[in-house]
Amino acid sequence: MTPDVKTSFLTYYLRSLGERTRDEDKGTKFGFDWVVYNIGLAEDWSPVRLPFLRAGTGETSTAKTETEFGVDLSFLTKDKRTLFVFVLKDEVLNNKNWGKHSFDVDLRNASSPDLSTPEMSEVDHVQIVLAYNKDETQDGLRHFNNLVSNLPSVLRDSVNLTCHRWNLTTLVERVQDKLLSPSLIPQKFYSQFAYLCSQFGDFRHGSDQWEQQLVPNWMRFLSTLLDDKSDERSIRLLPVALIVLREHGKSNPTIETGWIELAEWGMLAAWEVARKANSTAIREVVTQLWLEMYLFELERFYETNAHFLAVEYGVAKYGFGGFVDAVASAVVAQWHIARLGIFGLAIAELMPATTNEQVQKKGYLFATVSAWLNTLLKANPAASRPLLDIHHIQLFLIWRTLYQIGRVEDLADWMQHLQNYLAMRRFGETSIPFLSGSNDLNLVFEAVASGVKPHNFRDQSSVFLMCFLELCFSLPEANRDCLVGQIYRRLVLQRFDDGPGDDCRSIDLMLWLPPSDWVDRVLTEQMHNEGECITIRLLEPHQEATDQAVVEAVRRFVDVTRVERPCKLEGNIPLSVAVLACIKHGKPLPPEFWRSTIFGELAPS
């Protein structure tokens, strides 16, 4: 994350906070009093006066109801010679607020601290700090400066008095200098989040510890942070938590991909809040996070690492030997295909293009992403090695990215190569099994390592192959007809080009149609065994599987199912977010994701 991006999100968060942290019926309202308190502790100052009663782990401190006399917080430095007195305001420093929100009165009261107690006996300097998490106007500054010039510079017994301002910019600078730690997070989350930070620093991305401990803990944190009572402040806290996590993971060699994974879960939780809230303001905040945090970080990551993807066998993994390494390499390739595809999809649907500059930037980014993806496909055979039936999502993303930019020739070439590679596996010419309908990578690794498919390994049906057949209809006829015929004969029927073999075992083509409330559940639920699965018989056994016969059968099936089983995906979440949710939860894509582009929009019902 670049310094500018980090500063921006810290600024957004601090600006969104109230003055005081407190529990309300609608949920906890976060205040920047907790931030100033922890800055003081980070400076090794001793608290003298706090606006709350400190609470235990997982709780929110109770606000004091006593008279403040202008003092919100005060601290003594370690040498006990300087007293810092803080006056907090969550308002703009301007002419109107100077009187309306008691800037003047509170500063005057704060400038007369009680120095008679024994703990103040060594104080020789009092610093009054007006801290406000907003901006200021010239009128507001004039009021402040006039007040300061009229206050005495010396209190009793030659104690010096000075006044300072911590505006929003200063608060952000102080946080960046002293407080990029779990202490920046509101108190109710501190213990849980501090534990997450330690795990993020120690656990490697993809390890058993990562999957079984860190990810579940992160999901629990998100469910607490972004619950039904979440507001803009809660959502603004998400990127701050990710900034702090990154600080704690600097020594972790897998920090980049690990951070992206956690950010993805966070974005899905934030989009779920936006979907439920039906608030324009919250949706704008979440869209900003999606564009300026998640997608920006994807762009930065691939700008830094794209040259590795362009190296021949650049994503290959070595360590176990043989086909186990080939499977591990394919896992890495599918991970990158998914992120590049989502990036391209999001650019196309969400990036603004109202000015010439925006149009040029959008076109440049989309061309760049498609070039990165195309280079990955050409340089890495692992990218043509889908392992699971659910990898039809990556197939869709490759198609969508290259098709949208007009790289139809590259797309046709790659799809032909993919068919060839899959045919080798279908006919048993490699130790890597065909697409696993169980969608469990552990079963694939076990099959490759042992040479025997586990009893619960399923490869008798496939959504992937039906998706592959339908995507071919975006190609020119010269490429389409032959490829469709080959996919059906070789991959579905397991027949050689010169006729059936001795032990042909056909695969059932499957079409998955989502449940009617799919849009409302896609961000949070796996929906295993839900929706409708249709087993497809394109041709009768006595029919010859010629290219033209298969093409006509696929088109006829698409036309019929779109009429009899219409699937309209109307909702208020972006397509790129829905695809990410399907990847994270391991659920199929509705076929209308590609059908509407290839076969035209569904007619109104």
C-alpha positions as CSV (number, residue, x, y, z in Angstrom):
1,M,0.0,0.0,0.0
2,T,1.5,3.3,-1.0
3,P,2.0,6.1,1.5
4,D,-0.6,8.3,-0.2
5,V,-3.3,5.6,-0.1
6,K,-2.5,4.8,3.5
7,T,-2.8,8.5,4.4
8,S,-6.1,8.8,2.5
9,F,-7.8,5.9,4.3
10,L,-6.5,7.0,7.7
11,T,-7.9,10.5,7.0
12,Y,-11.3,9.1,5.9
13,Y,-11.5,7.1,9.1
14,L,-10.4,9.8,11.6
15,R,-12.7,12.3,9.9
16,S,-15.7,10.0,10.3
17,L,-15.2,9.6,14.1
18,G,-17.3,11.4,16.7
19,E,-15.7,13.2,19.7
20,R,-16.6,10.5,22.2
21,T,-16.8,6.7,22.0
22,R,-20.1,5.5,23.5
23,D,-22.6,2.7,23.3
24,E,-26.0,3.6,21.9
25,D,-29.2,1.6,21.0
26,K,-28.2,1.6,17.4
27,G,-24.7,0.4,18.1
28,T,-21.3,1.6,19.3
29,K,-20.3,5.1,18.1
30,F,-16.6,5.4,17.7
31,G,-14.9,8.6,18.9
32,F,-11.4,9.9,18.4
33,D,-11.0,10.4,22.1
34,W,-9.7,6.8,22.1
35,V,-7.2,7.6,19.4
36,V,-5.8,10.6,21.3
37,Y,-5.7,8.6,24.5
38,N,-3.5,5.9,22.8
39,I,-1.3,8.5,21.1
40,G,-0.6,9.7,24.6
41,L,0.2,6.2,25.8
42,A,2.5,5.7,22.8
43,E,4.3,8.9,23.7
44,D,4.9,7.4,27.2
45,W,2.7,10.0,28.9
46,S,0.8,9.2,32.0
47,P,-3.0,9.9,31.9
48,V,-4.3,12.4,34.4
49,R,-7.8,12.9,33.2
50,L,-9.8,10.8,30.8
51,P,-13.3,11.3,29.4
52,F,-14.2,7.6,30.1
53,L,-13.9,4.9,32.7
54,R,-11.5,2.3,31.3
55,A,-13.2,-1.1,30.7
56,G,-12.1,-4.6,30.3
57,T,-11.3,-6.7,27.2
58,G,-14.0,-6.6,24.5
59,E,-15.9,-3.8,26.2
60,T,-16.5,-0.1,25.4
61,S,-15.4,2.3,28.1
62,T,-18.2,4.2,29.9
63,A,-18.3,7.9,29.3
64,K,-17.9,10.1,32.4
65,T,-20.8,12.4,33.2
66,E,-18.8,14.8,35.4
67,T,-18.2,18.4,34.5
68,E,-15.1,18.8,32.3
69,F,-14.3,22.5,32.6
70,G,-13.0,22.3,29.1
71,V,-10.6,19.4,29.7
72,D,-11.3,16.2,27.7
73,L,-8.0,14.5,28.4
74,S,-4.8,15.4,30.1
75,F,-1.4,13.7,30.5
76,L,1.9,14.2,32.3
77,T,5.1,13.6,30.5
78,K,7.5,11.0,31.9
79,D,9.6,13.6,33.7
80,K,6.4,15.1,35.2
81,R,7.4,18.5,34.0
82,T,4.9,19.0,31.2
83,L,1.2,18.8,31.4
84,F,-0.7,18.2,28.1
85,V,-4.3,19.3,28.2
86,F,-6.5,18.3,25.3
87,V,-9.7,20.0,24.2
88,L,-11.5,17.7,21.7
89,K,-14.0,18.8,19.0
90,D,-15.5,16.8,16.1
91,E,-16.5,20.0,14.3
92,V,-14.9,22.3,11.7
93,L,-13.0,25.2,13.3
94,N,-14.9,28.1,11.8
95,N,-16.6,31.3,12.8
96,K,-20.0,29.7,13.4
97,N,-18.7,26.8,15.4
98,W,-16.4,28.9,17.5
99,G,-19.2,29.9,19.7
100,K,-21.9,27.4,18.9
101,H,-19.8,24.4,19.8
102,S,-17.9,26.1,22.7
103,F,-14.4,26.3,21.2
104,D,-13.9,29.6,22.9
105,V,-15.3,28.7,26.3
106,D,-13.6,25.3,26.5
107,L,-10.2,26.6,25.6
108,R,-10.5,29.4,28.2
109,N,-11.4,26.9,30.9
110,A,-8.7,24.5,29.8
111,S,-6.1,27.3,30.1
112,S,-6.7,27.5,33.9
113,P,-5.7,23.9,35.0
114,D,-5.6,22.9,38.6
115,L,-1.9,22.6,39.5
116,S,-2.4,22.4,43.2
117,T,-2.3,18.6,43.5
118,P,0.9,16.8,44.6
119,E,1.4,15.1,41.2
120,M,1.6,18.6,39.6
121,S,4.3,19.9,41.9
122,E,7.1,19.5,39.3
123,V,5.1,20.9,36.3
124,D,6.8,23.9,34.7
125,H,5.0,23.9,31.3
126,V,1.4,23.5,30.4
127,Q,0.5,22.8,26.7
128,I,-3.1,23.3,25.7
129,V,-3.9,21.2,22.6
130,L,-7.1,21.9,20.6
131,A,-7.6,18.6,18.7
132,Y,-10.3,18.5,16.1
133,N,-10.8,15.8,13.4
134,K,-12.1,18.2,10.8
135,D,-10.6,21.1,8.8
136,E,-10.6,24.8,9.5
137,T,-11.4,28.1,7.8
138,Q,-9.4,31.4,8.0
139,D,-12.1,32.9,10.3
140,G,-11.7,29.9,12.7
141,L,-7.9,30.3,12.7
142,R,-8.3,34.0,13.4
143,H,-10.5,33.3,16.4
144,F,-8.0,30.7,17.7
145,N,-5.0,33.0,17.2
146,N,-6.7,36.0,18.8
147,L,-7.6,33.9,21.9
148,V,-4.0,32.5,22.2
149,S,-2.5,36.0,22.0
150,N,-4.7,37.2,24.8
151,L,-4.0,34.3,27.2
152,P,-1.2,34.7,29.7
153,S,2.1,33.0,28.7
154,V,2.9,32.3,32.3
155,L,0.8,30.7,35.0
156,R,1.5,30.6,38.8
157,D,5.1,30.0,39.9
158,S,6.6,30.7,36.5
159,V,4.7,27.8,34.8
160,N,4.8,28.4,31.1
161,L,1.6,28.2,29.0
162,T,1.5,27.5,25.3
163,C,-1.4,26.6,22.9
164,H,-1.3,24.3,19.9
165,R,-3.7,22.9,17.3
166,W,-4.0,19.3,16.1
167,N,-6.2,19.4,13.1
168,L,-7.1,16.4,10.9
169,T,-3.8,16.4,9.1
170,T,-1.8,16.5,12.4
171,L,-3.9,13.7,13.8
172,V,-3.2,11.5,10.8
173,E,0.6,12.3,11.0
174,R,0.6,11.4,14.7
175,V,-1.2,8.1,14.0
176,Q,1.2,7.2,11.2
177,D,4.2,8.0,13.4
178,K,3.0,6.4,16.7
179,L,-0.1,4.4,16.4
180,L,-0.2,1.9,13.4
181,S,-0.9,-0.8,15.9
182,P,-3.9,-2.7,17.3
183,S,-4.3,0.3,19.8
184,L,-5.7,2.4,16.9
185,I,-8.7,0.0,16.7
186,P,-11.6,0.8,19.1
187,Q,-11.3,-0.8,22.5
188,K,-14.1,-3.4,22.0
189,F,-12.1,-5.0,19.2
190,Y,-8.6,-4.6,20.6
191,S,-7.9,-8.1,22.1
192,Q,-9.4,-9.9,19.2
193,F,-7.5,-7.8,16.6
194,A,-4.2,-7.9,18.5
195,Y,-4.3,-11.7,18.3
196,L,-5.0,-11.5,14.6
197,C,-2.0,-9.2,14.0
198,S,0.3,-11.7,15.7
199,Q,-1.1,-14.5,13.6
200,F,-0.8,-12.5,10.4
201,G,2.9,-11.9,11.2
202,D,3.6,-15.6,11.8
203,F,1.4,-17.7,9.6
204,R,2.2,-18.2,5.9
205,H,-0.5,-17.7,3.4
206,G,-2.2,-21.0,2.5
207,S,-0.7,-23.0,5.4
208,D,-2.9,-25.1,7.6
209,Q,-2.5,-22.5,10.4
210,W,-3.6,-19.8,8.0
211,E,-6.7,-21.7,6.8
212,Q,-7.8,-23.2,10.1
213,Q,-6.9,-20.4,12.6
214,L,-6.3,-17.0,11.0
215,V,-9.1,-17.0,8.4
216,P,-11.8,-18.1,10.9
217,N,-10.6,-15.5,13.4
218,W,-10.6,-12.8,10.7
219,M,-14.2,-13.8,9.7
220,R,-15.3,-13.5,13.4
221,F,-13.7,-10.1,13.6
222,L,-15.5,-9.0,10.4
223,S,-18.9,-10.3,11.7
224,T,-18.4,-8.2,14.9
225,L,-17.2,-5.1,13.1
226,L,-19.7,-5.2,10.2
227,D,-22.9,-6.3,11.8
228,D,-26.5,-5.2,11.3
229,K,-25.9,-2.0,13.1
230,S,-22.9,-1.0,11.1
231,D,-22.6,2.6,9.9
232,E,-20.1,4.6,7.9
233,R,-17.6,4.6,10.8
234,S,-17.6,0.8,11.0
235,I,-16.9,0.5,7.3
236,R,-14.2,3.2,7.4
237,L,-12.5,1.1,10.1
238,L,-12.0,-1.9,7.7
239,P,-9.2,-0.4,5.6
240,V,-7.6,0.9,8.9
241,A,-7.5,-2.6,10.2
242,L,-6.0,-3.9,7.0
243,I,-3.3,-1.1,7.2
244,V,-2.4,-2.2,10.7
245,L,-2.3,-5.8,9.6
246,R,0.1,-5.0,6.8
247,E,2.4,-3.2,9.3
248,H,2.5,-6.4,11.5
249,G,3.1,-8.7,8.5
250,K,6.2,-7.0,7.1
251,S,8.4,-9.9,7.9
252,N,6.0,-12.5,6.5
253,P,7.2,-13.6,3.0
254,T,3.6,-14.2,1.9
255,I,2.3,-10.9,3.1
256,E,1.2,-9.7,-0.4
257,T,-1.1,-12.5,-1.4
258,G,-2.2,-13.1,2.2
259,W,-3.2,-9.5,2.6
260,I,-5.2,-9.6,-0.7
261,E,-7.1,-12.7,0.6
262,L,-8.1,-11.0,3.8
263,A,-9.0,-7.8,2.0
264,E,-11.3,-9.9,-0.2
265,W,-13.2,-11.3,2.8
266,G,-13.4,-7.8,4.2
267,M,-14.8,-6.4,0.9
268,L,-17.5,-9.1,0.8
269,A,-18.6,-8.2,4.3
270,A,-18.7,-4.5,3.5
271,W,-20.7,-5.1,0.3
272,E,-23.2,-7.2,2.4
273,V,-23.6,-4.2,4.7
274,A,-24.2,-1.9,1.6
275,R,-26.7,-4.4,0.2
276,K,-28.8,-4.6,3.4
277,A,-28.5,-0.9,4.3
278,N,-29.9,0.3,1.0
279,S,-28.2,3.6,1.7
280,T,-26.6,5.7,-1.0
281,A,-24.0,7.1,1.4
282,I,-22.9,3.6,2.6
283,R,-22.8,2.2,-0.9
284,E,-20.6,5.1,-2.0
285,V,-18.2,4.4,0.8
286,V,-18.0,0.7,0.0
287,T,-17.6,1.4,-3.7
288,Q,-14.7,3.7,-2.8
289,L,-13.1,1.0,-0.8
290,W,-13.5,-1.5,-3.7
291,L,-12.0,0.9,-6.2
292,E,-9.4,2.7,-4.2
293,M,-8.3,0.0,-1.8
294,Y,-8.9,-3.5,-3.2
295,L,-8.5,-2.8,-6.9
296,F,-5.7,-0.3,-6.4
297,E,-3.8,-2.9,-4.4
298,L,-4.4,-5.5,-7.1
299,E,-3.0,-3.0,-9.6
300,R,0.0,-2.2,-7.5
301,F,0.7,-5.9,-6.8
302,Y,0.6,-6.9,-10.5
303,E,2.6,-3.8,-11.6
304,T,5.3,-5.1,-9.3
305,N,5.0,-8.8,-10.1
306,A,3.6,-9.1,-13.6
307,H,7.1,-9.6,-15.1
308,F,7.3,-12.9,-13.1
309,L,4.1,-14.1,-14.7
310,A,5.6,-13.4,-18.1
311,V,8.6,-15.7,-17.5
312,E,8.2,-19.2,-18.9
313,Y,7.0,-21.5,-16.1
314,G,7.1,-18.4,-13.8
315,V,4.3,-19.7,-11.5
316,A,5.7,-23.2,-11.3
317,K,6.1,-24.6,-7.8
318,Y,8.9,-27.0,-7.0
319,G,9.5,-29.1,-3.9
320,F,7.6,-32.4,-3.9
321,G,8.5,-33.6,-7.4
322,G,6.6,-35.0,-10.3
323,F,2.9,-34.3,-10.8
324,V,2.4,-33.0,-7.3
325,D,4.4,-29.9,-8.3
326,A,2.3,-29.6,-11.4
327,V,-0.9,-29.5,-9.3
328,A,0.6,-27.0,-6.9
329,S,1.6,-24.8,-9.9
330,A,-1.9,-25.0,-11.3
331,V,-3.3,-23.8,-7.9
332,V,-1.1,-20.8,-8.1
333,A,-2.0,-20.1,-11.7
334,Q,-5.7,-20.3,-11.0
335,W,-5.3,-17.9,-8.1
336,H,-3.7,-15.3,-10.4
337,I,-6.2,-15.9,-13.2
338,A,-9.1,-15.2,-10.7
339,R,-7.6,-11.9,-9.4
340,L,-6.6,-10.6,-12.9
341,G,-10.1,-11.5,-14.2
342,I,-11.9,-9.8,-11.3
343,F,-9.7,-6.7,-11.8
344,G,-10.6,-6.6,-15.5
345,L,-14.3,-7.1,-14.8
346,A,-14.4,-4.4,-12.2
347,I,-12.6,-1.9,-14.4
348,A,-15.1,-2.4,-17.1
349,E,-18.2,-2.1,-14.9
350,L,-17.2,0.4,-12.2
351,M,-14.4,2.7,-13.2
352,P,-15.8,6.1,-14.2
353,A,-15.4,7.2,-17.9
354,T,-17.1,10.7,-18.1
355,T,-14.0,12.7,-19.0
356,N,-11.4,12.1,-21.7
357,E,-8.8,11.5,-19.0
358,Q,-10.9,8.9,-17.3
359,V,-11.7,7.2,-20.6
360,Q,-8.0,7.0,-21.4
361,K,-7.1,5.7,-18.0
362,K,-9.8,3.1,-18.1
363,G,-8.8,1.9,-21.6
364,Y,-5.1,1.8,-20.6
365,L,-5.9,-0.2,-17.4
366,F,-8.1,-2.7,-19.2
367,A,-5.6,-3.2,-22.0
368,T,-2.8,-3.7,-19.4
369,V,-4.8,-6.3,-17.4
370,S,-5.7,-8.2,-20.5
371,A,-2.0,-8.2,-21.6
372,W,-0.9,-9.5,-18.2
373,L,-3.5,-12.3,-18.4
374,N,-2.6,-13.2,-21.9
375,T,1.1,-13.3,-21.1
376,L,0.4,-15.5,-18.1
377,L,-1.6,-17.9,-20.3
378,K,1.1,-18.1,-22.9
379,A,4.1,-18.5,-20.6
380,N,2.6,-20.9,-18.1
381,P,1.2,-24.3,-19.0
382,A,-0.2,-24.4,-15.4
383,A,-2.7,-21.8,-16.5
384,S,-4.2,-24.4,-18.8
385,R,-4.5,-26.9,-16.0
386,P,-7.8,-26.4,-14.2
387,L,-8.2,-28.9,-11.5
388,L,-11.7,-28.5,-10.2
389,D,-15.1,-28.2,-11.9
390,I,-15.6,-24.9,-10.0
391,H,-12.6,-23.6,-12.0
392,H,-15.2,-22.8,-14.7
393,I,-15.2,-19.4,-12.9
394,Q,-11.6,-18.8,-14.0
395,L,-12.6,-20.0,-17.5
396,F,-15.3,-17.4,-17.6
397,L,-13.0,-14.7,-16.4
398,I,-10.4,-15.5,-19.0
399,W,-13.1,-15.4,-21.7
400,R,-14.6,-12.2,-20.4
401,T,-11.3,-10.3,-20.1
402,L,-9.9,-11.3,-23.6
403,Y,-13.3,-11.1,-25.3
404,Q,-14.1,-7.6,-24.0
405,I,-10.8,-6.1,-25.2
406,G,-11.2,-7.8,-28.7
407,R,-8.5,-10.4,-28.3
408,V,-10.6,-13.0,-30.0
409,E,-7.7,-14.6,-31.9
410,D,-5.8,-15.0,-28.6
411,L,-8.9,-16.4,-27.0
412,A,-9.5,-18.9,-29.7
413,D,-5.9,-20.1,-29.6
414,W,-5.9,-20.5,-25.9
415,M,-9.3,-22.3,-25.8
416,Q,-8.0,-24.8,-28.4
417,H,-4.8,-25.4,-26.3
418,L,-7.0,-25.9,-23.2
419,Q,-9.1,-28.5,-25.0
420,N,-5.9,-30.3,-26.1
421,Y,-4.5,-30.3,-22.5
422,L,-7.7,-31.5,-21.0
423,A,-8.0,-34.3,-23.6
424,M,-4.6,-35.7,-22.5
425,R,-6.0,-35.9,-19.0
426,R,-9.3,-37.3,-20.1
427,F,-7.6,-40.2,-22.0
428,G,-5.3,-40.9,-19.0
429,E,-2.1,-39.8,-20.7
430,T,-1.0,-38.0,-17.5
431,S,-1.2,-38.7,-13.8
432,I,-3.3,-35.6,-13.2
433,P,-6.9,-36.6,-13.0
434,F,-9.7,-35.0,-14.9
435,L,-11.7,-32.1,-13.4
436,S,-12.9,-33.0,-9.9
437,G,-16.6,-32.4,-9.4
438,S,-16.0,-32.8,-5.7
439,N,-14.2,-29.4,-5.9
440,D,-11.7,-30.4,-3.2
441,L,-8.1,-29.8,-3.9
442,N,-7.0,-32.2,-1.2
443,L,-8.6,-35.0,-3.1
444,V,-6.7,-34.0,-6.3
445,F,-3.3,-33.9,-4.4
446,E,-4.1,-37.3,-2.8
447,A,-5.0,-38.8,-6.2
448,V,-1.7,-37.5,-7.8
449,A,0.5,-38.5,-4.8
450,S,-1.0,-42.0,-4.4
451,G,-1.8,-42.7,-8.1
452,V,-5.3,-43.8,-7.0
453,K,-8.4,-41.7,-6.9
454,P,-9.9,-41.4,-3.4
455,H,-13.3,-43.1,-3.1
456,N,-15.1,-39.7,-2.8
457,F,-13.4,-38.2,-5.9
458,R,-16.1,-37.3,-8.4
459,D,-15.7,-36.8,-12.1
460,Q,-18.8,-38.2,-13.6
461,S,-20.5,-34.9,-14.3
462,S,-19.3,-31.4,-15.2
463,V,-20.6,-27.8,-15.2
464,F,-17.2,-26.7,-16.5
465,L,-17.6,-28.6,-19.8
466,M,-21.0,-27.1,-20.5
467,C,-19.7,-23.7,-19.7
468,F,-16.7,-24.4,-22.1
469,L,-19.1,-25.4,-24.9
470,E,-21.3,-22.3,-24.5
471,L,-18.3,-19.9,-24.4
472,C,-17.1,-21.3,-27.7
473,F,-20.2,-19.6,-29.3
474,S,-18.4,-16.2,-28.9
475,L,-15.8,-17.3,-31.4
476,P,-16.0,-17.0,-35.2
477,E,-17.7,-20.0,-36.8
478,A,-14.4,-21.2,-38.3
479,N,-13.0,-21.6,-34.8
480,R,-16.2,-22.5,-33.0
481,D,-17.6,-25.5,-34.9
482,C,-14.5,-27.6,-34.8
483,L,-13.7,-26.7,-31.2
484,V,-17.3,-27.5,-30.0
485,G,-17.2,-30.9,-31.8
486,Q,-13.8,-31.7,-30.2
487,I,-14.9,-30.8,-26.7
488,Y,-18.0,-32.9,-27.0
489,R,-16.4,-36.0,-28.6
490,R,-13.1,-36.0,-26.7
491,L,-13.9,-34.5,-23.3
492,V,-17.6,-35.4,-22.9
493,L,-17.8,-38.8,-24.7
494,Q,-14.1,-39.7,-24.3
495,R,-13.9,-40.8,-28.0
496,F,-10.9,-40.6,-30.2
497,D,-11.1,-38.7,-33.4
498,D,-11.1,-41.9,-35.4
499,G,-13.9,-43.5,-33.4
500,P,-14.7,-44.8,-30.0
501,G,-12.1,-46.6,-27.9
502,D,-12.4,-49.8,-25.9
503,D,-13.4,-48.2,-22.6
504,C,-15.3,-45.0,-23.3
505,R,-16.9,-43.4,-20.2
506,S,-18.9,-40.4,-21.0
507,I,-19.4,-37.4,-18.6
508,D,-22.8,-36.0,-17.8
509,L,-23.0,-32.4,-18.8
510,M,-24.6,-30.3,-16.1
511,L,-26.3,-26.9,-16.0
512,W,-26.6,-25.2,-12.6
513,L,-29.4,-22.7,-12.1
514,P,-29.3,-20.6,-8.9
515,P,-32.1,-20.4,-6.3
516,S,-34.5,-17.4,-6.7
517,D,-32.9,-15.5,-3.8
518,W,-29.3,-16.0,-5.0
519,V,-28.6,-12.3,-5.2
520,D,-29.5,-11.9,-1.6
521,R,-27.3,-14.7,-0.4
522,V,-24.3,-14.8,-2.7
523,L,-22.0,-12.6,-0.6
524,T,-22.3,-14.7,2.6
525,E,-23.4,-18.3,1.9
526,Q,-22.0,-21.3,0.0
527,M,-25.4,-22.6,-1.0
528,H,-24.1,-26.1,-1.4
529,N,-26.7,-28.5,-2.8
530,E,-29.1,-25.6,-3.5
531,G,-30.4,-24.4,-6.8
532,E,-31.3,-26.7,-9.7
533,C,-28.9,-29.0,-11.5
534,I,-30.0,-30.1,-14.9
535,T,-28.4,-33.1,-16.5
536,I,-28.0,-32.6,-20.2
537,R,-28.1,-35.1,-23.1
538,L,-27.2,-33.1,-26.2
539,L,-27.4,-36.0,-28.6
540,E,-29.1,-39.4,-28.5
541,P,-26.8,-42.4,-28.6
542,H,-27.7,-43.2,-32.2
543,Q,-26.9,-39.7,-33.4
544,E,-23.5,-39.0,-34.9
545,A,-21.6,-36.4,-33.0
546,T,-20.5,-34.2,-36.0
547,D,-19.4,-30.7,-35.4
548,Q,-22.6,-29.2,-36.8
549,A,-24.8,-31.6,-34.9
550,V,-23.2,-30.7,-31.6
551,V,-23.3,-26.9,-32.4
552,E,-27.1,-27.1,-33.2
553,A,-27.7,-29.2,-30.1
554,V,-26.0,-26.7,-27.8
555,R,-27.7,-23.7,-29.3
556,R,-31.1,-25.5,-29.1
557,F,-30.5,-26.4,-25.4
558,V,-29.5,-22.8,-24.5
559,D,-32.6,-21.4,-26.3
560,V,-34.9,-23.8,-24.5
561,T,-33.5,-23.4,-21.0
562,R,-33.5,-19.6,-21.2
563,V,-37.2,-19.7,-22.0
564,E,-38.3,-22.5,-19.7
565,R,-35.8,-21.7,-16.8
566,P,-35.2,-17.9,-17.1
567,C,-32.5,-16.7,-14.7
568,K,-32.5,-12.9,-14.2
569,L,-29.8,-11.7,-11.8
570,E,-31.2,-8.4,-10.7
571,G,-29.6,-6.9,-7.6
572,N,-27.6,-4.0,-6.2
573,I,-24.1,-5.6,-6.1
574,P,-21.6,-5.3,-9.0
575,L,-20.9,-8.4,-11.1
576,S,-17.2,-8.4,-10.2
577,V,-18.2,-8.6,-6.5
578,A,-20.6,-11.5,-7.1
579,V,-17.9,-13.4,-9.0
580,L,-15.4,-12.8,-6.2
581,A,-18.0,-14.2,-3.7
582,C,-18.5,-17.3,-5.9
583,I,-14.7,-17.9,-5.9
584,K,-14.4,-17.4,-2.1
585,H,-17.3,-19.6,-1.2
586,G,-16.7,-22.2,-4.0
587,K,-20.1,-22.0,-5.6
588,P,-20.9,-22.1,-9.4
589,L,-21.6,-19.1,-11.6
590,P,-25.1,-18.7,-13.0
591,P,-24.9,-19.3,-16.7
592,E,-26.6,-16.0,-17.5
593,F,-23.2,-14.4,-16.6
594,W,-21.9,-15.3,-20.1
595,R,-25.1,-16.1,-21.9
596,S,-26.4,-12.6,-22.0
597,T,-23.3,-11.5,-23.8
598,I,-23.0,-14.4,-26.2
599,F,-26.7,-15.1,-26.9
600,G,-28.3,-11.7,-26.2
601,E,-30.2,-10.3,-23.2
602,L,-33.3,-12.2,-22.0
603,A,-36.6,-10.8,-23.2
604,P,-38.7,-9.1,-20.5
605,S,-41.0,-11.6,-18.8
